Amino acid sequence: MRNGLSVDVEDYFHAEAVSATVPRERWDTLESRVVSNTHRVLELLARCGVRATFFGLGWVAERFPELVRDIHAAGHELGCHSYWHRLVYTLTPEEFREDTHRAKRVIEDAAGVAVLGYRAPTFSLTGRSRWAVPVLAELGFRYDSSIFPIRHDYYGIPDHPRFPLSLSAQHGVPLYEFPLSTWRLLGMNLPFGGGGYLRVLPWFYTRRALLHVNHRERQPVIAYSHPWELDPEQPRFPLPLRARLRHYTNLRRMADRVSTLLDHFQFVPLRELLPTEA
């Protein structure tokens, strides 16, 4: 079973957990570590012989176009992760269109390739922002990977289908969706296989969930990570307790967790999981 691997290319100060402490006006004054951290990811994937989809932040691509070219040259897929990393449901449709179009153009110009996939910051394509789906289709995206079928304070559509599907019947547009992975346990959708879930939850939980989805349900898993998650030495901010736990827990273990995941299961870029008719 082939699974989808993705990386959200953002710096340590872009994450939603630190947004209340680090306003966007400060971004250019902070030490950027996204280039070195993304190269850590590229080196890890090269050692494992794995290719992935890198959803790039437009803000990063505009300042470090050589990083976009390095990702592309290494054989990975380029995707779009917005320009300003703002929650979709806090924007108007026009603000979303402008932000996404700008990011897509910057990434495409840097690498000279078309960008097919989109991922919303903090998975913020929710019930409050379903209007974003036709906008993505209008902008030329072929697929999205922003919907998390769970309950969460920032994101989630709990009743959304758990596995990849075309959104054409639901929204009337030719867009394919790769939901973030969950498995059914005790009547609930439980997340696994990416970000803080991969860092914090024990490996036996991740392995059991992935085996269940692959072999019992015969479906691919959509896994994800961020370059800053492989950087335990990153500058620390005085965050509230919940944000601190989400952002900093087990950073030293993440590289090993990702390596173990890639050693035990097969992963490809998301575009390779698109059905031929999508």
Phi, psi and omega in degrees: 000125177271134179247161181262130179247133182221152179229127177267108189277098179214161180272168183298336181266005178270340187299147182299330181298335181253002188296327180288336181267329184238092179293158182301332179298340181267348188306315184288349180266353185263154175296123177271136180234009187291327181292308181295321180292322178293325176293329173299317179296315180300319179293320178297315180294323179296320178297325182271353181067037185240140173251153186218175170261127179253105177278106187268142172281131180301323178302320178289314183298324181291327181271334183227064181298334179294331177293319177300317180293324178296318179298313180296318181296333179279000175094012181266160176276142175259132175233180185245135181237028183082175176264308189258004180055048176258142179300130186301319185285358173266356183256158167277161177305322180290320176297319178297315180300314182295315180298314184290318179297318179298314181296315180300316181296317181298316181293315180296320179294324182292322186253344181072029178227158178281141176261121184261333190243152180229144169226126180288144173305133177054032176052039190274023167272099187235189177300335179278350184227030177299337178299344181287338184300307178295332177296317178299319178296319178299326182278000174095010176285145177261338179209161177232151173218069187233349187265125177249113183281059179221174171263132183203156182288335180260330192210178172117141168233092190302329183263009178288146176307142187279344188240163183304141181198161174282139177266007185297319181291324184280322186240354179072022180230151181278072180231136180258143182245131171249091179296151174290150196280139173222165168226153184274124179212127180056036177076013181234155170274117181249132183282157176194166166084012179193157174052223181298331178295321178286324181290318192266319185283148183294152183300323182298328177292312180300314181297316181295318180296317182293317177298321180297313182293316182291314191258326178276319182259352176055047182230152177282152173263142175251106183258157182207160173203176178232145179303324181294342179287348177260017187233081180292346181267007182299152176302143182255144178249152177282082186268157169301159188305311183298315180295321180296317179295318181295321189272326191251348185294128172062030176300326181291341182266348192295318181301318179293323179297316180295316179301316179298317179301314183288332178288332187259342184221158182267133181228148177219167173297154184298326182300333180283352175262357178293133174294154185298332182275352183284000000 
